[in-house]
Amino acid sequence: MPHAARNYSPLYFLASLGAGGLAVTFFMYLMFWVPHPDQPVPIFENNWALLTGGNLLQQAMVLAAMAGIAVFSFLNIKLLVFNLRKFAAFRRSEGYEAFAGSNAGSQVLAMPLALAMSVNVGFILGLTFVPGLWNIVEYMFPAAIAAFLAIGYIAFRELGHFIGARLQSGGFNCSANNSFAQMLPAFALSMIGVGLAAPAAMSGSAVTAGASLVLSTFFIVVAIVLALIVLVMSVRPMLENGVNVEAAPTLMVVIPIMTVVGIALLRQNHGLHVHFDVHGGAGETLMLLTKLLSVQVAFGLFGLAVLSRVGYVARFVTGSETSAGSYALVCPGVALSVMTHFWLNKGLVAAGLVAKFGVAYWAISGIAIAFQLGMIVLVWMLAHKHFRAQPPQALATA
C-alpha cells in the first residue's frame, strides 16, 4: 500500500494541484508559440494548422505540448479522485475532530484549491483537443462561472468553520504558527479568482465579462487580504521558535499566489480594454509583471535559504523521512515557469525590449523550461516516495 494511502493528509491534494500546474506549463508552449490571431487563446484548429503545415520543429513542439498536457491532466484528475475518496474517509475517522480543532485544520482548503485547478485543466483540455469548441464557448462561460462559484462556496464554508471555531472558543496555537501554512486558504481563493477571471479575457459578451470582472475581483481581494494577515501573524513565531521544518516549503507559497493573481489581473485588464474602454499600455503591463516577479524572486531566495539551513531536501525529498507537505515544493517552481513566460511575452516582447523568437527570447524561455523540467523531476521523485506501492517487508519496518 502506498504511503499516501496509509498516512493520508489533505495536503496530498497538492499532488493533484502540482500535476495540473505542469499541464499549464505545457499549455504555455501553445499560448505563446502557436499563432492564434482570431481569439485570445490557442485552440485545436491553431494547433492542427502547425501540425499539418508547420516545419518539423514546430510540429515537434506542438506534439510535445499536447502530450504533456494529456499526461499531466490525466495525473491531475487521477490524483484528485484519489484525494476525494481518501478525504471522505478521513472525515469519518476518529482522528478528524482533533485534526480539525488544531492549526492543521486549515489544510482542508487544499481540497477546493485542487478542485479549482482541475476546472482550469478541463478548460485547457477542451481548448487543446476538441475541434470546434470555440463555436460554443460563450455557452461554456456561464457554466464555468457557476462551477467556480460552487467551489468558492465550499472554500468559504470550510474557511468559515475553521475561523469561526477559533473566534468562538479560541484554541489557535500562535506559537506553533511558525510557517506560512495558514496561507493555504488565500491560495485557494486566488485560484478560484483566476478561474472566474477567464471569461473577462475571452468572452465576447459584455455582460459575461462584467460578471467575471466583479466576481473575480472579490475573490482576489479577499485572497490578498488573507495573505497579508497570515504574513504578519506568522513572522514573529518563526523568529521566536524557528521555522516548522516540515512546513518549511510553505515559505514559498507566496510565489504561486503572485502568479495566479498576476494572470487574473491580466485577464481583467484585457476584458476592461475590450468591453469597457479602459486602455492600459505595454509599459504598464511590463511593470506589473516585473513587480510580481520581484516579489516571487525575493520569497524564492528566502525560502531556499531556509530549506537549505534546515536540510529539508536531504530529509524529506531524497532522504528516508516522508511528509505530505513536500508537494508544496512543486507549486513555486511551476508558478515561476508560468510567470517567466508571461513576463517575457506580455511584458518584455510587448514593450519592444526583446524580439520574439530571437536569441534573448529563447534564453529567457530556457529559464521557464528549466523550472518546468525541474518540477517534472521533483514530481516523479515525490510520486515514487509517496504513491509507489511498498513491498510487505518495507511495510513491516515502516
VOKOLDREN-345915 format. One record per residue (C-alpha): x, y, z; residue number from 0; residue in three letters. Coordinates in pm, 1 decimal. Example, Ala and Ser with C-alpha at 12.3 -4.5 7.8 and 13.67 -1.06 7.14 Angstrom:
BEGIN
<<1230.0, -450.0, 780.0>, 0, "ALA">;
<<1367.0, -106.0, 714.0>, 1, "SER">;
***
This chain:
BEGIN
<<0.0, 0.0, 0.0>, 0, "MET">;
<<140.7, 346.1, -86.3>, 1, "PRO">;
<<247.7, 577.3, 194.8>, 2, "HIS">;
<<-12.9, 835.1, 84.7>, 3, "ALA">;
<<-291.5, 580.9, 136.3>, 4, "ALA">;
<<-164.8, 461.1, 475.2>, 5, "ARG">;
<<-88.2, 806.0, 615.0>, 6, "ASN">;
<<-338.1, 1026.2, 439.7>, 7, "TYR">;
<<-333.2, 1404.4, 477.5>, 8, "SER">;
<<-541.6, 1667.6, 294.8>, 9, "PRO">;
<<-209.4, 1811.5, 182.0>, 10, "LEU">;
<<-199.8, 1532.6, -75.6>, 11, "TYR">;
<<-445.6, 1744.2, -273.4>, 12, "PHE">;
<<-129.6, 1939.7, -358.7>, 13, "LEU">;
<<-14.6, 1638.9, -562.7>, 14, "ALA">;
<<-317.0, 1685.0, -788.0>, 15, "SER">;
<<-255.5, 2059.9, -791.4>, 16, "LEU">;
<<107.6, 2015.3, -896.7>, 17, "GLY">;
<<15.8, 1783.3, -1182.9>, 18, "ALA">;
<<-242.5, 2034.6, -1302.6>, 19, "GLY">;
<<14.9, 2311.3, -1281.2>, 20, "GLY">;
<<253.6, 2113.4, -1500.5>, 21, "LEU">;
<<-23.9, 2073.4, -1758.7>, 22, "ALA">;
<<-49.1, 2454.1, -1758.3>, 23, "VAL">;
<<327.0, 2487.4, -1819.3>, 24, "THR">;
<<288.4, 2280.3, -2137.4>, 25, "PHE">;
<<-6.9, 2495.3, -2244.0>, 26, "PHE">;
<<232.5, 2793.2, -2229.6>, 27, "MET">;
<<408.3, 2646.0, -2536.6>, 28, "TYR">;
<<83.8, 2670.8, -2731.5>, 29, "LEU">;
<<-16.4, 3003.0, -2577.1>, 30, "MET">;
<<294.7, 3188.3, -2684.4>, 31, "PHE">;
<<445.4, 2985.0, -2969.0>, 32, "TRP">;
<<135.9, 2896.0, -3174.7>, 33, "VAL">;
<<-25.1, 3180.9, -3373.1>, 34, "PRO">;
<<-389.1, 3239.1, -3273.8>, 35, "HIS">;
<<-493.0, 3574.0, -3426.9>, 36, "PRO">;
<<-868.2, 3516.6, -3413.3>, 37, "ASP">;
<<-907.5, 3451.5, -3039.3>, 38, "GLN">;
<<-710.6, 3532.2, -2720.5>, 39, "PRO">;
<<-607.2, 3169.6, -2659.0>, 40, "VAL">;
<<-489.8, 2889.0, -2889.9>, 41, "PRO">;
<<-745.9, 2627.6, -2985.9>, 42, "ILE">;
<<-733.5, 2289.3, -3154.9>, 43, "PHE">;
<<-755.9, 2441.4, -3502.9>, 44, "GLU">;
<<-448.0, 2658.3, -3439.8>, 45, "ASN">;
<<-251.2, 2356.8, -3319.8>, 46, "ASN">;
<<-368.8, 2149.4, -3614.8>, 47, "TRP">;
<<-257.4, 2418.4, -3858.3>, 48, "ALA">;
<<100.8, 2388.8, -3730.1>, 49, "LEU">;
<<87.2, 2010.6, -3712.6>, 50, "LEU">;
<<-13.0, 1987.7, -4078.3>, 51, "THR">;
<<157.7, 2294.3, -4222.5>, 52, "GLY">;
<<443.2, 2389.7, -3991.7>, 53, "GLY">;
<<806.6, 2290.8, -4007.5>, 54, "ASN">;
<<947.7, 1990.7, -3823.8>, 55, "LEU">;
<<1046.3, 2191.2, -3514.6>, 56, "LEU">;
<<701.1, 2347.1, -3486.8>, 57, "GLN">;
<<534.0, 2009.6, -3525.7>, 58, "GLN">;
<<757.0, 1859.8, -3255.0>, 59, "ALA">;
<<676.9, 2149.3, -3022.3>, 60, "MET">;
<<301.1, 2112.7, -3065.7>, 61, "VAL">;
<<317.6, 1735.4, -3019.4>, 62, "LEU">;
<<530.5, 1774.1, -2705.6>, 63, "ALA">;
<<289.0, 2031.9, -2564.3>, 64, "ALA">;
<<-18.2, 1821.7, -2637.7>, 65, "MET">;
<<147.6, 1509.9, -2493.0>, 66, "ALA">;
<<249.0, 1698.0, -2177.4>, 67, "GLY">;
<<-100.0, 1840.5, -2134.3>, 68, "ILE">;
<<-255.7, 1496.5, -2179.7>, 69, "ALA">;
<<-21.2, 1316.0, -1937.6>, 70, "VAL">;
<<-32.9, 1567.7, -1654.9>, 71, "PHE">;
<<-404.9, 1633.8, -1693.9>, 72, "SER">;
<<-459.4, 1260.1, -1652.2>, 73, "PHE">;
<<-244.1, 1263.9, -1338.0>, 74, "LEU">;
<<-427.8, 1570.9, -1211.6>, 75, "ASN">;
<<-766.7, 1401.6, -1240.9>, 76, "ILE">;
<<-641.9, 1065.0, -1113.8>, 77, "LYS">;
<<-488.4, 1222.7, -803.7>, 78, "LEU">;
<<-797.1, 1438.6, -748.4>, 79, "LEU">;
<<-1019.3, 1129.0, -744.3>, 80, "VAL">;
<<-776.7, 954.5, -507.4>, 81, "PHE">;
<<-783.8, 1251.4, -271.4>, 82, "ASN">;
<<-1160.3, 1296.6, -277.4>, 83, "LEU">;
<<-1208.0, 932.1, -182.1>, 84, "ARG">;
<<-945.6, 938.6, 91.5>, 85, "LYS">;
<<-1062.2, 1273.8, 223.7>, 86, "PHE">;
<<-1419.8, 1147.8, 255.9>, 87, "ALA">;
<<-1294.2, 852.3, 460.6>, 88, "ALA">;
<<-1062.2, 1078.2, 661.9>, 89, "PHE">;
<<-1354.9, 1298.9, 760.4>, 90, "ARG">;
<<-1533.8, 997.9, 904.3>, 91, "ARG">;
<<-1230.6, 881.0, 1100.7>, 92, "SER">;
<<-1187.1, 913.0, 1477.0>, 93, "GLU">;
<<-890.4, 1146.7, 1444.9>, 94, "GLY">;
<<-1061.7, 1403.6, 1225.6>, 95, "TYR">;
<<-1212.6, 1605.4, 1510.9>, 96, "GLU">;
<<-872.5, 1656.3, 1671.1>, 97, "ALA">;
<<-723.7, 1743.6, 1332.4>, 98, "PHE">;
<<-996.8, 1998.2, 1259.4>, 99, "ALA">;
<<-950.5, 2157.4, 1601.1>, 100, "GLY">;
<<-577.4, 2210.4, 1553.2>, 101, "SER">;
<<-383.3, 2462.9, 1346.2>, 102, "ASN">;
<<-371.7, 2199.4, 1071.7>, 103, "ALA">;
<<-748.0, 2226.4, 1024.4>, 104, "GLY">;
<<-699.4, 2488.3, 753.1>, 105, "SER">;
<<-541.5, 2218.2, 534.7>, 106, "GLN">;
<<-891.7, 2123.2, 419.6>, 107, "VAL">;
<<-872.4, 2430.2, 191.5>, 108, "LEU">;
<<-635.4, 2224.8, -23.7>, 109, "ALA">;
<<-949.6, 2048.1, -149.0>, 110, "MET">;
<<-1120.5, 2349.5, -314.4>, 111, "PRO">;
<<-776.2, 2462.1, -432.7>, 112, "LEU">;
<<-730.3, 2135.2, -621.1>, 113, "ALA">;
<<-1089.5, 2141.0, -748.0>, 114, "LEU">;
<<-1039.9, 2488.9, -895.8>, 115, "ALA">;
<<-718.9, 2379.4, -1066.7>, 116, "MET">;
<<-894.6, 2077.8, -1217.4>, 117, "SER">;
<<-1165.5, 2300.8, -1367.6>, 118, "VAL">;
<<-889.9, 2509.3, -1527.1>, 119, "ASN">;
<<-725.7, 2191.1, -1653.3>, 120, "VAL">;
<<-1056.1, 2077.7, -1802.7>, 121, "GLY">;
<<-1081.0, 2401.5, -1997.2>, 122, "PHE">;
<<-723.8, 2358.4, -2125.6>, 123, "ILE">;
<<-806.9, 2005.2, -2237.6>, 124, "LEU">;
<<-1107.7, 2132.9, -2429.0>, 125, "GLY">;
<<-914.1, 2411.6, -2599.3>, 126, "LEU">;
<<-630.2, 2177.3, -2692.4>, 127, "THR">;
<<-810.4, 1865.0, -2809.6>, 128, "PHE">;
<<-1173.3, 1945.1, -2900.1>, 129, "VAL">;
<<-1237.1, 2068.2, -3257.4>, 130, "PRO">;
<<-1495.0, 2345.1, -3291.5>, 131, "GLY">;
<<-1503.8, 2423.4, -2920.1>, 132, "LEU">;
<<-1473.5, 2796.7, -2978.3>, 133, "TRP">;
<<-1807.8, 2792.8, -3159.6>, 134, "ASN">;
<<-1988.0, 2712.4, -2834.5>, 135, "ILE">;
<<-1751.2, 2876.8, -2587.4>, 136, "VAL">;
<<-1997.2, 3152.1, -2494.6>, 137, "GLU">;
<<-2229.1, 2884.7, -2356.3>, 138, "TYR">;
<<-1943.6, 2741.2, -2152.7>, 139, "MET">;
<<-1850.4, 3061.2, -1970.7>, 140, "PHE">;
<<-2167.8, 3082.1, -1755.4>, 141, "PRO">;
<<-2121.5, 2714.6, -1667.6>, 142, "ALA">;
<<-1757.5, 2779.3, -1573.3>, 143, "ALA">;
<<-1857.5, 3075.2, -1357.0>, 144, "ILE">;
<<-2118.1, 2858.8, -1183.0>, 145, "ALA">;
<<-1860.4, 2583.8, -1123.8>, 146, "ALA">;
<<-1608.7, 2823.6, -971.5>, 147, "PHE">;
<<-1876.8, 2984.5, -755.4>, 148, "LEU">;
<<-1972.7, 2639.2, -626.2>, 149, "ALA">;
<<-1607.9, 2573.4, -539.6>, 150, "ILE">;
<<-1590.7, 2919.1, -384.4>, 151, "GLY">;
<<-1886.8, 2829.7, -164.8>, 152, "TYR">;
<<-1703.1, 2516.5, -47.8>, 153, "ILE">;
<<-1390.5, 2720.3, 23.7>, 154, "ALA">;
<<-1573.1, 2985.9, 226.7>, 155, "PHE">;
<<-1771.5, 2719.5, 412.3>, 156, "ARG">;
<<-1455.8, 2537.9, 518.7>, 157, "GLU">;
<<-1275.5, 2860.9, 600.0>, 158, "LEU">;
<<-1574.9, 2982.9, 796.4>, 159, "GLY">;
<<-1580.6, 2665.2, 1003.9>, 160, "HIS">;
<<-1208.8, 2696.2, 1077.9>, 161, "PHE">;
<<-1207.1, 3065.8, 1168.3>, 162, "ILE">;
<<-1547.7, 3061.0, 1339.1>, 163, "GLY">;
<<-1447.4, 2784.4, 1578.9>, 164, "ALA">;
<<-1132.9, 2976.6, 1681.3>, 165, "ARG">;
<<-1317.1, 3302.9, 1728.1>, 166, "LEU">;
<<-1584.1, 3130.5, 1934.8>, 167, "GLN">;
<<-1366.7, 2930.0, 2171.6>, 168, "SER">;
<<-1003.4, 3006.2, 2084.7>, 169, "GLY">;
<<-758.5, 2721.3, 2055.9>, 170, "GLY">;
<<-533.4, 2855.4, 1780.1>, 171, "PHE">;
<<-172.2, 2790.4, 1877.3>, 172, "ASN">;
<<7.6, 3107.1, 1773.2>, 173, "CYS">;
<<348.8, 2980.5, 1882.0>, 174, "SER">;
<<307.8, 2680.3, 1650.0>, 175, "ALA">;
<<217.6, 2908.3, 1359.4>, 176, "ASN">;
<<584.4, 2922.8, 1260.7>, 177, "ASN">;
<<539.9, 2883.5, 885.4>, 178, "SER">;
<<315.6, 3016.6, 608.3>, 179, "PHE">;
<<91.6, 2709.8, 623.7>, 180, "ALA">;
<<-209.1, 2929.0, 707.5>, 181, "GLN">;
<<-170.5, 3096.5, 367.4>, 182, "MET">;
<<-332.4, 2793.6, 202.2>, 183, "LEU">;
<<-684.2, 2949.0, 218.5>, 184, "PRO">;
<<-554.3, 3258.4, 36.7>, 185, "ALA">;
<<-402.7, 3034.8, -230.3>, 186, "PHE">;
<<-734.7, 2853.8, -272.7>, 187, "ALA">;
<<-935.6, 3174.6, -308.5>, 188, "LEU">;
<<-686.3, 3320.6, -556.1>, 189, "SER">;
<<-709.3, 3004.2, -769.6>, 190, "MET">;
<<-1087.7, 3040.6, -775.7>, 191, "ILE">;
<<-1044.3, 3408.7, -861.6>, 192, "GLY">;
<<-820.8, 3342.8, -1161.8>, 193, "VAL">;
<<-1071.1, 3090.1, -1292.6>, 194, "GLY">;
<<-1353.3, 3341.8, -1257.0>, 195, "LEU">;
<<-1142.2, 3599.2, -1444.1>, 196, "ALA">;
<<-1111.7, 3383.6, -1756.9>, 197, "ALA">;
<<-1442.8, 3492.6, -1916.7>, 198, "PRO">;
<<-1336.5, 3856.5, -1879.2>, 199, "ALA">;
<<-1044.6, 3787.6, -2113.4>, 200, "ALA">;
<<-1221.3, 3557.1, -2358.3>, 201, "MET">;
<<-1593.7, 3629.7, -2372.6>, 202, "SER">;
<<-1745.3, 3843.3, -2645.3>, 203, "GLY">;
<<-2037.8, 3932.3, -2419.0>, 204, "SER">;
<<-2006.3, 4246.7, -2209.0>, 205, "ALA">;
<<-2249.4, 4104.3, -1951.3>, 206, "VAL">;
<<-2048.6, 3784.5, -1910.7>, 207, "THR">;
<<-1721.4, 3977.1, -1896.3>, 208, "ALA">;
<<-1867.5, 4219.8, -1643.0>, 209, "GLY">;
<<-1986.5, 3940.0, -1416.0>, 210, "ALA">;
<<-1643.1, 3780.9, -1448.1>, 211, "SER">;
<<-1471.5, 4105.6, -1350.8>, 212, "LEU">;
<<-1685.3, 4164.5, -1042.9>, 213, "VAL">;
<<-1675.1, 3808.1, -909.6>, 214, "LEU">;
<<-1306.0, 3751.4, -973.2>, 215, "SER">;
<<-1219.8, 4083.6, -809.1>, 216, "THR">;
<<-1399.9, 3979.1, -491.3>, 217, "PHE">;
<<-1208.3, 3653.3, -460.7>, 218, "PHE">;
<<-871.9, 3809.7, -548.3>, 219, "ILE">;
<<-915.7, 4093.0, -296.9>, 220, "VAL">;
<<-1016.2, 3854.6, -16.9>, 221, "VAL">;
<<-720.5, 3630.5, -103.3>, 222, "ALA">;
<<-475.6, 3921.7, -84.1>, 223, "ILE">;
<<-619.0, 4039.8, 249.5>, 224, "VAL">;
<<-588.5, 3689.4, 397.3>, 225, "LEU">;
<<-234.4, 3651.0, 265.1>, 226, "ALA">;
<<-127.0, 3979.3, 422.6>, 227, "LEU">;
<<-281.4, 3884.7, 758.5>, 228, "ILE">;
<<-103.5, 3549.2, 760.0>, 229, "VAL">;
<<223.5, 3708.6, 652.2>, 230, "LEU">;
<<216.0, 3942.0, 952.7>, 231, "VAL">;
<<98.9, 3687.4, 1210.2>, 232, "MET">;
<<347.3, 3416.7, 1105.2>, 233, "SER">;
<<677.3, 3607.6, 1111.4>, 234, "VAL">;
<<702.5, 3652.9, 1488.9>, 235, "ARG">;
<<651.5, 3281.3, 1576.4>, 236, "PRO">;
<<917.9, 3189.5, 1320.9>, 237, "MET">;
<<1163.8, 3437.8, 1470.8>, 238, "LEU">;
<<1085.9, 3324.5, 1826.4>, 239, "GLU">;
<<1067.5, 2946.6, 1776.7>, 240, "ASN">;
<<1235.7, 2882.7, 1444.8>, 241, "GLY">;
<<1055.7, 2756.5, 1138.1>, 242, "VAL">;
<<842.3, 2441.5, 1148.2>, 243, "ASN">;
<<1073.5, 2217.3, 946.0>, 244, "VAL">;
<<800.3, 2001.4, 791.4>, 245, "GLU">;
<<610.6, 2313.3, 684.8>, 246, "ALA">;
<<919.3, 2496.0, 555.5>, 247, "ALA">;
<<810.6, 2465.4, 187.6>, 248, "PRO">;
<<515.3, 2693.4, 265.9>, 249, "THR">;
<<759.6, 2982.5, 295.7>, 250, "LEU">;
<<743.9, 2997.8, -84.7>, 251, "MET">;
<<364.6, 2974.8, -120.5>, 252, "VAL">;
<<362.1, 3347.8, -197.0>, 253, "VAL">;
<<520.5, 3259.9, -534.3>, 254, "ILE">;
<<220.9, 3070.6, -679.9>, 255, "PRO">;
<<-19.1, 3322.9, -527.0>, 256, "ILE">;
<<161.0, 3602.3, -716.0>, 257, "MET">;
<<142.1, 3409.8, -1043.7>, 258, "THR">;
<<-228.2, 3337.6, -1001.9>, 259, "VAL">;
<<-305.5, 3697.4, -905.0>, 260, "VAL">;
<<-94.2, 3826.0, -1194.4>, 261, "GLY">;
<<-276.7, 3614.7, -1452.4>, 262, "ILE">;
<<-610.9, 3721.0, -1304.1>, 263, "ALA">;
<<-514.1, 4088.2, -1336.2>, 264, "LEU">;
<<-402.7, 4038.7, -1696.8>, 265, "LEU">;
<<-732.4, 3871.8, -1777.6>, 266, "ARG">;
<<-924.8, 4152.1, -1612.1>, 267, "GLN">;
<<-724.1, 4419.7, -1793.9>, 268, "ASN">;
<<-798.3, 4254.4, -2126.9>, 269, "HIS">;
<<-1170.4, 4244.7, -2051.2>, 270, "GLY">;
<<-1167.4, 4608.4, -1943.5>, 271, "LEU">;
<<-991.3, 4702.0, -2267.0>, 272, "HIS">;
<<-1227.4, 4508.7, -2496.6>, 273, "VAL">;
<<-1560.5, 4583.4, -2330.0>, 274, "HIS">;
<<-1526.1, 4892.2, -2111.0>, 275, "PHE">;
<<-1288.7, 5126.7, -2293.8>, 276, "ASP">;
<<-1010.2, 5101.7, -2034.5>, 277, "VAL">;
<<-677.1, 5107.0, -2213.9>, 278, "HIS">;
<<-350.1, 5010.6, -2047.6>, 279, "GLY">;
<<-13.7, 5030.1, -2220.5>, 280, "GLY">;
<<252.6, 4765.0, -2271.0>, 281, "ALA">;
<<478.6, 4950.1, -2028.5>, 282, "GLY">;
<<217.4, 4925.5, -1753.0>, 283, "GLU">;
<<185.3, 4551.0, -1806.9>, 284, "THR">;
<<563.5, 4512.8, -1802.6>, 285, "LEU">;
<<587.6, 4697.7, -1470.4>, 286, "MET">;
<<301.2, 4498.6, -1317.1>, 287, "LEU">;
<<459.2, 4165.3, -1408.6>, 288, "LEU">;
<<806.7, 4281.7, -1305.5>, 289, "THR">;
<<680.4, 4383.9, -961.2>, 290, "LYS">;
<<507.9, 4049.7, -911.9>, 291, "LEU">;
<<814.7, 3860.7, -1034.7>, 292, "LEU">;
<<1032.5, 4062.5, -796.4>, 293, "SER">;
<<819.5, 3951.1, -502.6>, 294, "VAL">;
<<848.8, 3591.8, -623.9>, 295, "GLN">;
<<1226.5, 3605.6, -653.5>, 296, "VAL">;
<<1256.6, 3757.3, -304.9>, 297, "ALA">;
<<1041.9, 3486.8, -143.6>, 298, "PHE">;
<<1212.4, 3220.2, -353.1>, 299, "GLY">;
<<1555.6, 3319.9, -223.8>, 300, "LEU">;
<<1418.5, 3342.2, 130.9>, 301, "PHE">;
<<1257.1, 3000.4, 110.4>, 302, "GLY">;
<<1557.9, 2830.2, -47.2>, 303, "LEU">;
<<1787.2, 2975.9, 219.2>, 304, "ALA">;
<<1568.1, 2837.3, 498.9>, 305, "VAL">;
<<1522.5, 2498.3, 327.2>, 306, "LEU">;
<<1898.4, 2469.9, 291.0>, 307, "SER">;
<<1953.8, 2572.4, 652.9>, 308, "ARG">;
<<1719.0, 2304.4, 791.3>, 309, "VAL">;
<<1828.4, 2037.9, 540.4>, 310, "GLY">;
<<1475.2, 1985.6, 413.1>, 311, "TYR">;
<<1555.2, 1824.4, 78.3>, 312, "VAL">;
<<1801.6, 1577.0, 229.5>, 313, "ALA">;
<<1542.5, 1475.9, 488.3>, 314, "ARG">;
<<1208.2, 1475.2, 307.3>, 315, "PHE">;
<<1282.6, 1454.4, -66.3>, 316, "VAL">;
<<1593.4, 1242.8, -111.8>, 317, "THR">;
<<1611.0, 1106.8, 242.6>, 318, "GLY">;
<<1412.9, 849.4, 436.6>, 319, "SER">;
<<1161.8, 1085.5, 603.4>, 320, "GLU">;
<<825.0, 1142.5, 438.2>, 321, "THR">;
<<595.2, 1444.7, 457.1>, 322, "SER">;
<<287.4, 1524.3, 250.6>, 323, "ALA">;
<<392.1, 1888.2, 271.6>, 324, "GLY">;
<<677.3, 1810.9, 29.9>, 325, "SER">;
<<429.6, 1858.3, -253.7>, 326, "TYR">;
<<421.6, 2228.5, -165.1>, 327, "ALA">;
<<765.8, 2245.9, -328.6>, 328, "LEU">;
<<613.1, 2183.0, -672.2>, 329, "VAL">;
<<391.5, 2491.7, -677.5>, 330, "CYS">;
<<667.1, 2759.5, -662.8>, 331, "PRO">;
<<867.0, 2606.9, -949.0>, 332, "GLY">;
<<558.8, 2567.8, -1166.7>, 333, "VAL">;
<<448.8, 2922.5, -1084.0>, 334, "ALA">;
<<789.0, 3067.7, -1172.9>, 335, "LEU">;
<<785.2, 2881.8, -1504.5>, 336, "SER">;
<<443.9, 3021.7, -1594.6>, 337, "VAL">;
<<525.6, 3373.7, -1472.3>, 338, "MET">;
<<850.5, 3378.4, -1670.9>, 339, "THR">;
<<656.7, 3300.6, -1989.2>, 340, "HIS">;
<<409.9, 3582.0, -1918.1>, 341, "PHE">;
<<679.7, 3830.9, -1814.4>, 342, "TRP">;
<<869.7, 3759.1, -2134.7>, 343, "LEU">;
<<578.9, 3759.5, -2379.9>, 344, "ASN">;
<<328.8, 4001.5, -2227.7>, 345, "LYS">;
<<598.5, 4222.3, -2074.1>, 346, "GLY">;
<<935.3, 4232.6, -2249.5>, 347, "LEU">;
<<819.9, 4139.9, -2600.9>, 348, "VAL">;
<<505.3, 4353.1, -2590.8>, 349, "ALA">;
<<710.3, 4652.4, -2471.5>, 350, "ALA">;
<<961.8, 4605.0, -2753.1>, 351, "GLY">;
<<1255.8, 4522.9, -2526.6>, 352, "LEU">;
<<1305.1, 4168.7, -2659.0>, 353, "VAL">;
<<1247.5, 4044.0, -3012.3>, 354, "ALA">;
<<1015.9, 3744.6, -3029.6>, 355, "LYS">;
<<1199.7, 3421.9, -3117.8>, 356, "PHE">;
<<1537.8, 3598.2, -3100.4>, 357, "GLY">;
<<1840.5, 3482.1, -2900.3>, 358, "VAL">;
<<1739.8, 3669.0, -2584.6>, 359, "ALA">;
<<1385.4, 3537.8, -2618.6>, 360, "TYR">;
<<1495.5, 3175.1, -2621.7>, 361, "TRP">;
<<1745.8, 3235.4, -2340.7>, 362, "ALA">;
<<1467.3, 3359.7, -2111.1>, 363, "ILE">;
<<1230.2, 3090.6, -2234.4>, 364, "SER">;
<<1500.3, 2841.5, -2140.6>, 365, "GLY">;
<<1473.8, 2957.6, -1779.4>, 366, "ILE">;
<<1099.5, 2885.0, -1781.4>, 367, "ALA">;
<<1160.4, 2542.7, -1935.8>, 368, "ILE">;
<<1432.0, 2468.4, -1679.5>, 369, "ALA">;
<<1185.7, 2535.9, -1396.1>, 370, "PHE">;
<<932.6, 2314.2, -1571.4>, 371, "GLN">;
<<1173.9, 2023.1, -1619.4>, 372, "LEU">;
<<1294.8, 2055.4, -1260.5>, 373, "GLY">;
<<939.6, 2026.4, -1132.2>, 374, "MET">;
<<871.3, 1724.1, -1354.0>, 375, "ILE">;
<<1170.2, 1550.5, -1194.0>, 376, "VAL">;
<<1052.0, 1654.6, -847.1>, 377, "LEU">;
<<700.1, 1523.6, -912.0>, 378, "VAL">;
<<847.4, 1192.8, -1027.6>, 379, "TRP">;
<<1063.0, 1167.9, -714.1>, 380, "MET">;
<<774.1, 1250.1, -482.3>, 381, "LEU">;
<<538.4, 1012.1, -660.6>, 382, "ALA">;
<<794.2, 733.1, -618.7>, 383, "HIS">;
<<821.0, 815.1, -248.0>, 384, "LYS">;
<<454.2, 871.5, -165.4>, 385, "HIS">;
<<244.7, 678.0, -416.6>, 386, "PHE">;
<<452.1, 372.5, -507.0>, 387, "ARG">;
<<314.2, 54.4, -353.4>, 388, "ALA">;
<<560.6, -68.8, -93.1>, 389, "GLN">;
<<652.8, -437.2, -54.5>, 390, "PRO">;
<<539.2, -616.9, 262.8>, 391, "PRO">;
<<887.9, -615.8, 414.7>, 392, "GLN">;
<<906.4, -237.7, 377.8>, 393, "ALA">;
<<569.4, -200.1, 546.3>, 394, "LEU">;
<<684.1, -415.6, 834.3>, 395, "ALA">;
<<978.4, -186.4, 903.5>, 396, "THR">;
<<795.7, 143.2, 834.1>, 397, "ALA">;
***
